[in-house]
Amino acid sequence: MKLRNVFAVLAMLAVLLWGCGGTQSTAERALKTQQLESLKDLVATKSFTIDVKTAHPMQTQAVTRITNALMRNTGNNAGRIDVSGDYITVKGDTVKAGLSYFGEVRIANSLNPDDAGVNFNGEPLSYEVSENEKKQTVDIEFDIRGRTEPFMVIIQLFPNKRAAIFINSPYRNSIRYDGVVRATENTNAP
């Protein structure tokens, strides 16, 4: 008898929380829609920069242990590393990136330390922009060749101007970056 009462209370609580948690006010929906439209307009200009704040490497357990030991007392760890100053800029048909890389390189194509990061500057081989209505994001996907390797890039832009960047390469482990998108102010911006 007691067990039935507990289940009844839990069921009512679940219905109550489910019914109340999914409501958004009209003003909140209108604001989110306005932000999403503003974001789509910004992407359509092809003149924006993503200021990257953090890197999230996808590493094996062995590399994670070493990275954590090296980053002790820095405020970083193997799963989240501050990379303020890194960027991706889209200007017309050109995409330029200067991103630090943390992770495992499977095939080293260069011994030049300048090639250690994710760096590219040029016209992508493919460039596609789409809107994900369910997630309310603007997604950009492109393939581009750096000096020594190709990169497959997926960028998710959110209405609050946050950005998630996923970089894949056949030569190194994947990595995700988080940052903030803004309009590029001048032609000399990074």
Residue pairs with C-beta under 8 A, 6 or more apart in sequence:
24 32
32 136
32 159
35 159
35 160
35 161
36 131
36 136
36 138
36 159
38 159
39 138
39 157
39 158
39 159
39 161
39 181
40 131
40 138
42 48
42 181
42 183
43 129
43 138
43 140
43 157
44 129
45 183
46 90
46 91
46 92
46 93
47 90
47 91
47 92
47 183
47 184
48 89
48 90
48 181
48 182
48 183
48 184
49 87
49 88
49 89
49 90
49 181
49 182
49 183
49 184
49 189
49 190
50 87
50 88
50 89
50 155
50 163
50 165
50 179
50 180
50 181
50 182
51 84
51 86
51 87
51 179
51 180
51 181
51 182
52 83
52 84
52 86
52 87
52 88
52 99
52 165
52 177
52 178
52 179
53 82
53 83
53 84
53 178
53 179
53 180
54 80
54 81
54 82
54 83
54 177
54 178
54 179
55 80
55 81
55 83
55 86
55 99
55 100
55 101
55 102
55 175
55 176
55 177
56 79
56 80
56 81
56 175
56 176
56 177
56 178
57 67
57 78
57 79
57 81
57 102
57 103
57 173
57 175
58 103
58 173
58 174
58 175
58 176
59 67
59 78
59 102
59 103
59 104
59 173
60 104
60 173
63 78
63 103
63 104
64 78
64 79
65 78
67 77
67 78
67 102
68 77
68 78
71 77
71 78
71 81
75 82
76 82
78 102
81 100
81 102
83 99
83 100
83 177
86 98
86 99
86 100
86 177
86 179
87 96
87 97
87 98
87 99
87 179
87 190
88 95
88 96
88 97
88 99
88 153
88 155
88 165
88 179
89 95
89 96
89 97
89 184
89 189
89 190
90 140
90 184
91 184
91 187
91 189
93 123
93 124
93 127
94 121
94 122
94 123
95 120
95 121
95 122
95 123
95 124
95 127
95 142
95 144
95 153
96 120
96 121
96 122
96 190
97 118
97 119
97 120
97 121
98 117
98 119
98 190
99 117
99 118
99 119
99 167
99 177
100 117
100 118
101 116
101 117
101 118
101 172
101 175
102 175
103 172
103 173
103 174
103 175
104 172
104 173
105 171
105 172
105 173
106 170
106 171
106 172
106 173
107 170
107 171
107 172
108 171
109 115
109 148
109 149
109 171
110 147
110 148
115 146
115 147
115 148
118 146
118 151
118 167
118 169
118 175
119 146
119 147
120 144
120 145
120 146
120 147
120 151
122 144
122 145
123 144
124 142
124 143
124 144
125 142
125 143
125 144
125 145
126 141
126 142
126 143
127 140
127 141
127 142
128 140
128 141
128 142
129 138
129 139
129 140
130 138
130 139
130 141
131 137
131 138
131 139
132 138
132 139
132 156
135 156
136 158
136 159
137 156
137 157
137 158
138 156
138 157
139 154
139 155
139 156
139 157
140 153
140 154
140 155
140 157
141 152
141 153
141 154
141 155
142 152
142 153
143 150
143 151
143 152
143 153
144 150
144 151
144 153
145 151
149 169
149 170
149 171
149 172
150 169
150 170
151 167
151 168
151 169
152 167
152 168
152 169
153 165
153 166
153 167
153 168
154 165
154 166
154 168
155 163
155 164
155 165
155 166
156 163
156 164
156 165
156 166
157 163
157 181
158 164
161 180
161 181
161 182
162 178
162 179
162 180
162 181
163 178
163 179
163 180
163 181
164 176
164 177
164 178
165 176
165 177
165 178
165 179
166 174
166 175
166 176
167 174
167 175
167 176
167 177
168 174
